[in-house]
Amino acid sequence: MVIDVAEVLGRLPEGLFIGGRWVGTERQFDVHDPSDDSVLCAVSDAGVVEAQAAMDAACEAAGPWAATEPRERAEILRRAYELVVKRQDTFATIMTLEMGKPLAESRGEALYGAEFLRWFSEEAVRIDGRWTVAPSGGTRLLVMRQPVGPVYAITPWNFPLAMGTRKIAPALAAGCTVIIKPASLSPLTTLFLMQVLQDAGVPAGVVNCLTTVRSAEVSEVVLGDPRLRKLTFTGSTEVGRLLLEQAAGSILRTSMELGGNAPFLVLQDADLDVAVPAAMAAKFRNNGEACTAANRLYVHRGLVDEFQERFTRNVEELRLGPGLADDTTLGPLVDRAALDKVVELVDDAVSKGARVLAGGRAEVRPGHYMQPTVLGDVPHNARLLHEEIFGPLAPIVAVESDEEAVRRANDTEFGLIAYVMTRDVTQAVRVAESLEVGMVALNTGIISNPAAPFGGVKQSGLGREGSHEGIEEYLETKYVGLSL
């Protein structure tokens, strides 16, 4: 399929989205195509003035939007869902251009991101409370749920549509207004989403978008405003810690979806016909640039040789190239720093005794391409077993027992997701209960779903996104006591 890139980029709105209007700035920054490092376009660079304007717009719209009938909020979100689906190909092309994933995966993200709009359109009319009689009998207890208020949402570059809809949709469903700040590496998808929301009928000021390379400066203005009520962030644990410190000053409600170090456990009785495809999906989806990506593959000693052989053969069949190419199944990494980090982790592991079973090097060509890489005999002191990889690098570690696999899986400060391959239902439940994570994928490599609660424990974050729990993050509980 031939894609007219200039035509797609020409559909993008210009400027920041503040108070229902597109606002340009004198200062701009470039957005690059990671497939060849060329400049796609320049976008407005928000500063203090624009951050304050966005905060004012969100606060002005907060009261009227909270008072809007749930059904009306639901219908707007439903229209937004339908528009994203209708414009799927445009969204997919923009995502691939700015962050590099294969076009087929971008199309999948467009539909996945749209589903958050549909799911929370349905949740908007199901916000409930309760009425009970006090045990003493003389008092009635009324519990009501109300929108928390203006929300600051900071999203990452790796899933530029889904991370936006996963935060905006529940906030709007709950009756909150939003200021969203997308990552500077992939802001274009969010700008196009703003156009969709405007076309769907979202009132002026209910959603505002600040694109910027001056994140600290912009965030200081928004987080320092006493009218802000909620911070939701997806990104690294390091940045999350800093944001939590800033949020503490105002006692902000926070949701934090932070780093991961996902273990992939191939237990003694695993079916390799299931485990190998699941490992491929868990490791190489989104170029390996996902907090849910399998980071450490612990394989029972009795299966490790066959697993390595079959897994490596599958990895060698991946086609590395520009995301827009029809035959590409693995795209470039987002920038040079991401590529250099993966190369460093490979070199560190090999220097400590790991064997390269496939790949192992960066491609010498324009763009940021890392060969899909498999390492065997990875020692426990290798950095890649303790740091988030965020790239197409799969380290395999042999373990002597299922108990050792669980012990090693839990030996990390992170706790987002774990993958477990086993044929034994009883063992599956036992291991799932033992793992210190917020999510467990049993015999599958992908479990993210708008209808399921997404989030981690330990230093992988706070709160949940998606499912019924997702809207709870944007609601306050108020108790009213009635004496009769």
C-alpha positions in Angstrom: 0.0 0.0 0.0 1.4 3.4 -1.0 0.9 6.1 1.7 1.1 9.7 0.9 3.0 10.9 4.0 2.7 14.6 3.0 -1.1 14.2 2.7 -1.4 12.5 6.1 0.8 15.2 7.8 -1.3 17.8 6.1 -4.4 16.7 8.0 -2.8 17.5 11.4 -4.1 20.6 13.2 -1.5 23.3 13.9 -0.8 24.7 17.4 -1.7 23.8 20.9 -5.3 22.9 21.8 -6.4 25.3 24.6 -10.0 26.3 25.5 -11.4 24.7 22.3 -9.0 26.7 20.0 -5.8 25.9 18.2 -3.1 28.3 19.5 0.2 28.7 17.8 3.5 29.7 19.5 6.6 31.4 18.1 8.8 28.7 19.6 8.6 25.2 17.9 10.3 21.9 18.0 10.9 19.2 15.4 9.3 15.7 15.4 11.5 13.1 13.8 10.9 9.9 11.9 12.9 7.2 13.7 13.2 5.1 10.5 15.7 7.6 8.9 15.9 10.4 11.5 14.3 12.9 9.0 12.2 15.8 10.3 8.5 15.1 9.8 7.3 18.5 10.9 7.5 21.2 13.6 5.0 21.7 16.4 4.3 24.4 18.9 6.4 24.4 22.0 4.3 25.4 25.1 5.7 27.4 27.9 4.6 29.0 31.1 2.0 31.3 29.5 0.3 28.5 27.5 0.4 26.2 30.6 -1.4 28.8 32.6 -4.0 29.3 29.8 -4.7 25.6 29.6 -5.2 25.5 33.4 -7.5 28.4 33.3 -9.5 26.8 30.5 -9.8 23.5 32.2 -11.0 25.1 35.5 -13.5 27.3 33.7 -15.0 24.3 32.0 -14.9 22.1 35.1 -18.2 23.1 36.6 -20.4 23.0 33.5 -18.8 19.7 32.4 -19.4 18.1 35.8 -23.0 19.1 35.6 -23.5 17.7 32.1 -25.9 14.7 32.1 -24.0 11.4 32.1 -25.8 10.3 29.0 -24.6 13.3 27.1 -21.0 12.7 28.2 -21.5 9.1 27.1 -22.8 10.0 23.7 -19.8 12.4 23.1 -17.3 9.6 24.0 -19.2 7.2 21.8 -19.0 9.6 18.8 -15.3 9.9 19.5 -14.9 6.2 19.4 -16.6 6.0 16.0 -14.5 8.8 14.6 -11.2 7.1 15.7 -12.3 3.8 14.1 -13.3 5.7 10.9 -9.9 7.4 10.9 -8.0 4.3 11.8 -5.6 4.4 8.9 -4.7 8.0 9.5 -4.0 7.4 13.1 -2.0 4.3 12.3 0.2 6.1 9.8 0.9 9.0 12.2 1.9 6.6 14.9 4.2 4.7 12.7 5.8 7.8 11.3 6.6 9.3 14.7 7.5 6.3 16.9 8.4 3.6 14.4 6.2 0.5 15.1 5.1 -1.6 12.1 1.9 -0.2 10.5 -0.1 -3.4 11.3 0.6 -2.9 15.0 -0.3 0.8 14.7 -3.7 -0.2 13.1 -4.2 -2.5 16.1 -3.4 0.3 18.5 -5.9 2.6 16.8 -8.7 0.1 17.5 -7.4 -0.7 21.0 -7.2 3.0 21.8 -10.7 3.6 20.4 -12.0 0.9 22.8 -11.3 3.0 25.8 -13.6 5.6 24.4 -16.3 3.1 23.9 -15.8 1.3 27.3 -15.9 4.5 29.3 -18.8 5.9 27.3 -20.7 2.9 28.8 -19.3 3.5 32.3 -20.3 7.2 32.3 -23.9 6.2 33.0 -23.1 3.6 35.6 -21.5 5.9 38.3 -23.4 5.0 41.4 -23.5 5.6 45.2 -25.6 4.0 48.0 -28.3 4.7 50.5 -28.3 2.7 53.7 -29.7 2.7 57.2 -27.2 3.3 60.0 -26.9 0.3 62.4 -28.4 2.6 65.1 -31.4 3.0 63.0 -31.9 6.7 63.4 -29.7 8.0 60.6 -29.6 7.4 56.9 -26.2 7.2 55.2 -26.0 8.7 51.7 -22.8 8.0 49.7 -22.4 9.9 46.5 -19.6 9.9 43.8 -18.5 13.2 42.3 -15.8 14.1 39.7 -12.5 14.8 41.3 -11.9 18.0 39.3 -9.3 19.2 36.8 -6.8 16.5 35.7 -3.2 16.7 34.5 -2.4 13.7 32.2 1.2 13.0 31.1 1.5 10.3 28.5 4.5 8.4 27.0 5.7 8.1 23.4 5.4 4.3 22.9 1.6 4.0 22.7 0.7 7.6 21.7 -3.1 7.0 21.1 -3.9 4.3 23.6 -2.2 6.1 26.5 -4.1 9.2 25.7 -7.6 7.6 25.5 -6.9 5.4 28.5 -6.6 8.6 30.6 -8.9 11.0 28.8 -11.9 8.7 28.4 -12.4 7.8 32.1 -11.8 11.4 33.1 -14.4 12.7 30.8 -16.8 10.0 31.7 -16.5 10.9 35.3 -17.1 14.6 34.6 -13.5 15.8 34.9 -11.7 18.2 32.6 -8.2 17.4 31.3 -4.9 18.9 30.4 -2.8 16.4 28.5 0.9 16.6 27.8 2.1 14.1 25.3 5.7 13.0 25.0 7.8 15.3 22.7 9.0 12.3 20.7 5.4 11.5 19.5 3.0 14.4 20.0 1.3 14.2 16.6 -1.1 11.4 17.4 -2.4 13.3 20.4 -2.9 16.4 18.3 -5.0 14.4 15.9 -6.9 12.9 18.8 -7.7 16.5 19.9 -9.3 17.1 16.5 -11.4 14.0 16.9 -12.6 15.0 20.3 -13.5 18.5 19.0 -15.3 16.9 16.1 -17.2 14.6 18.5 -18.6 17.6 20.4 -16.3 17.9 23.5 -17.0 21.4 24.8 -14.3 24.0 24.8 -11.9 23.7 27.7 -12.9 20.2 28.7 -9.8 18.8 27.0 -6.6 20.8 26.4 -3.3 19.7 24.9 0.2 21.1 25.6 3.0 19.9 23.3 6.4 20.9 24.6 10.1 20.0 25.1 10.0 22.1 28.3 8.3 19.5 30.4 9.6 20.5 33.8 8.7 24.2 33.2 5.2 23.4 32.0 4.5 20.8 34.6 5.6 23.1 37.4 2.9 25.6 36.4 0.2 23.0 36.2 1.1 21.0 39.3 1.7 24.2 41.3 -1.9 25.5 40.6 -4.1 24.9 43.7 -7.1 24.3 41.4 -5.6 21.0 40.0 -7.1 18.0 41.7 -5.5 15.0 39.9 -2.3 13.8 38.3 -2.1 10.7 36.1 1.2 9.7 34.6 2.6 6.9 32.5 6.3 6.7 32.1 9.5 5.7 33.9 9.7 5.1 37.6 12.4 7.7 38.0 10.2 10.5 36.6 7.2 9.1 38.5 9.1 9.6 41.8 9.8 13.2 41.0 6.2 13.9 40.0 5.0 12.2 43.3 7.2 14.6 45.2 5.7 17.6 43.4 2.2 16.2 43.8 2.7 15.8 47.6 2.8 19.5 48.1 -0.9 19.8 47.1 -1.9 16.3 48.3 -3.0 15.5 44.7 -4.8 12.4 43.8 -2.3 10.4 41.7 -2.3 7.5 39.3 1.1 6.2 38.3 1.8 3.6 35.7 5.5 3.2 35.9 8.3 0.9 34.8 8.3 -2.8 34.5 10.7 -5.7 34.6 8.3 -8.4 33.4 9.4 -12.1 34.0 8.3 -14.7 31.5 8.1 -18.1 33.2 8.2 -21.3 31.2 7.4 -23.9 33.9 8.3 -27.6 33.8 5.1 -28.7 32.2 4.7 -25.8 29.7 3.5 -26.5 26.1 6.1 -25.0 23.9 3.6 -24.7 21.0 1.9 -22.1 23.3 5.0 -20.7 25.1 7.1 -19.8 22.0 4.4 -17.7 20.2 3.5 -16.1 23.5 7.1 -15.2 24.2 7.4 -13.7 20.7 4.3 -11.5 21.3 5.3 -10.6 24.9 8.9 -9.6 23.9 8.7 -8.1 20.4 5.3 -6.4 20.2 5.8 -2.6 19.8 9.5 -3.2 18.9 9.9 -4.4 22.5 9.3 -0.8 23.7 6.6 -1.5 26.2 6.4 -1.6 30.0 4.7 -4.9 29.6 7.4 -6.4 27.4 8.9 -9.7 28.6 12.2 -8.6 30.2 13.5 -11.8 31.7 12.7 -15.3 30.2 13.1 -17.9 32.9 12.9 -21.4 31.4 12.9 -24.7 33.2 16.2 -26.6 32.6 14.4 -29.5 31.0 12.9 -27.3 28.3 15.5 -24.6 27.8 17.4 -26.1 24.9 14.3 -26.8 22.8 12.7 -23.5 23.8 15.9 -21.5 22.8 16.1 -23.3 19.5 12.5 -22.7 18.5 12.3 -19.2 19.9 15.6 -18.2 18.2 14.3 -19.6 14.9 11.2 -17.4 15.2 13.2 -14.3 16.0 15.4 -14.8 13.0 12.3 -14.6 10.8 11.4 -11.1 12.0 11.8 -8.5 9.2 13.6 -5.4 10.4 12.8 -2.2 8.5 10.7 1.0 8.3 7.3 0.7 9.9 5.5 1.8 6.7 7.0 -1.0 4.6 4.6 -3.9 3.9 6.9 -6.7 5.0 8.3 -5.1 8.2 7.5 -6.9 11.4 10.0 -5.1 13.6 10.6 -1.3 13.3 13.3 1.1 14.5 13.7 2.2 18.1 12.4 5.6 18.9 15.7 7.5 19.0 19.4 7.1 19.2 19.4 7.1 23.1 17.1 4.1 23.1 19.2 2.2 20.6 22.4 3.0 22.5 20.8 1.7 25.8 20.0 -1.7 24.2 23.5 -2.1 22.7 25.0 -1.3 26.1 22.9 -4.0 27.8 23.9 -6.5 25.2 27.6 -5.7 25.6 27.3 -5.8 29.4 25.7 -9.2 29.4 28.1 -10.7 26.9 31.1 -9.4 28.9 29.8 -11.3 31.9 29.4 -14.6 30.0 26.1 -14.5 28.0 26.0 -16.1 24.6 24.5 -14.3 21.5 22.1 -16.7 19.9 20.7 -14.2 17.4 21.3 -10.6 16.5 23.4 -8.7 19.0 24.2 -5.5 17.0 22.8 -2.3 15.9 22.2 -2.0 12.1 24.6 0.4 10.3 22.1 2.5 8.3 20.1 5.6 8.7 17.5 5.4 11.5 17.7 3.6 14.9 17.6 -0.1 14.1 18.5 -2.8 16.5 18.7 -6.4 15.4 16.2 -8.7 17.2 18.5 -10.3 19.7 18.4 -13.4 21.8 21.0 -14.1 24.6 21.5 -17.4 26.4 23.4 -18.4 29.6 22.6 -14.9 30.9 24.2 -14.4 34.4 22.2 -13.0 37.3 24.5 -9.9 37.6 23.8 -8.8 34.0 22.2 -5.3 33.9 19.4 -6.4 31.6 17.9 -8.6 34.3 17.6 -5.7 36.6 16.8 -2.7 34.3 14.0 -2.2 31.9 15.2 -3.1 28.4 12.7 -1.3 26.1 14.0 -2.9 23.0 14.1 -6.1 20.9 16.4 -8.0 23.3 15.4 -11.3 24.9 17.6 -12.7 27.7 17.0 -16.4 28.5 17.9 -17.9 31.9 17.7 -21.6 32.8 16.2 -22.4 36.2 16.2 -25.7 38.0 12.6 -25.6 39.3 9.3 -23.8 39.1 10.0 -22.5 42.6 13.3 -20.9 41.5 11.5 -19.3 38.6 9.0 -17.6 40.9 11.7 -16.6 43.3 13.7 -15.0 40.6 10.7 -13.4 39.1 9.9 -11.6 42.4 13.6 -10.5 42.8 13.0 -7.0 41.5 11.7 -3.6 42.7 9.1 -3.7 39.9 5.8 -5.5 39.8 3.8 -4.7 36.7 3.1 -8.0 34.9 4.3 -11.6 34.7 3.8 -14.2 32.1 3.3 -17.9 33.1 3.3 -20.8 30.8 1.9 -24.1 32.3 -0.6 -26.8 31.5 -1.6 -27.3 35.1 -4.5 -25.2 36.2 -3.7 -25.7 39.9 -0.1 -24.7 39.4 -1.2 -21.7 37.4 -3.3 -20.4 40.2 -0.6 -21.2 42.8 2.1 -19.3 40.9 -0.2 -16.4 40.0 -0.9 -15.9 43.7 2.8 -16.0 44.5 3.9 -13.5 42.0 4.4 -9.9 43.2 2.7 -8.2 40.3 -0.5 -6.4 39.4 -1.2 -8.6 36.3 -0.5 -12.2 35.3 -0.8 -13.5 31.8 -1.4 -17.2 31.7 -0.5 -19.0 28.5 -0.7 -15.8 26.4 1.7 -13.0 25.5 -0.9 -10.2 25.4 -3.5 -9.4 28.1 -4.1 -5.7 27.9 -7.8 -5.0 27.5 -9.9 -1.9 28.2 -12.3 -4.0 30.2 -9.5 -5.2 32.5 -7.7 -3.3 35.3 -4.2 -2.3 34.2 -1.6 -1.5 36.8 1.2 -2.7 39.0 2.5 -3.0 42.5 5.8 -2.1 44.2 7.6 0.5 42.2 5.6 -0.2 39.0 2.9 2.3 40.1 -0.2 3.3 41.9 -3.9 2.9 40.8 -5.5 1.1 37.9 -6.5 2.1 34.4 -9.3 0.5 32.4 -12.2 -1.7 33.6 -14.6 -0.5 36.3 -11.6 0.5 38.5 -10.4 2.9 35.9 -13.2 5.5 36.4 -12.8 5.2 40.2 -9.5 7.0 39.9 -11.4 10.2 38.8 -14.2 10.1 41.4 -14.3 11.4 44.9 -16.6 9.8 47.6 -18.8 12.1 49.6 -20.8 11.0 52.6 -24.0 12.7 53.7 -25.6 11.8 57.0 -29.3 12.4 57.4 -30.8 12.3 60.9 -34.5 11.3 60.9 
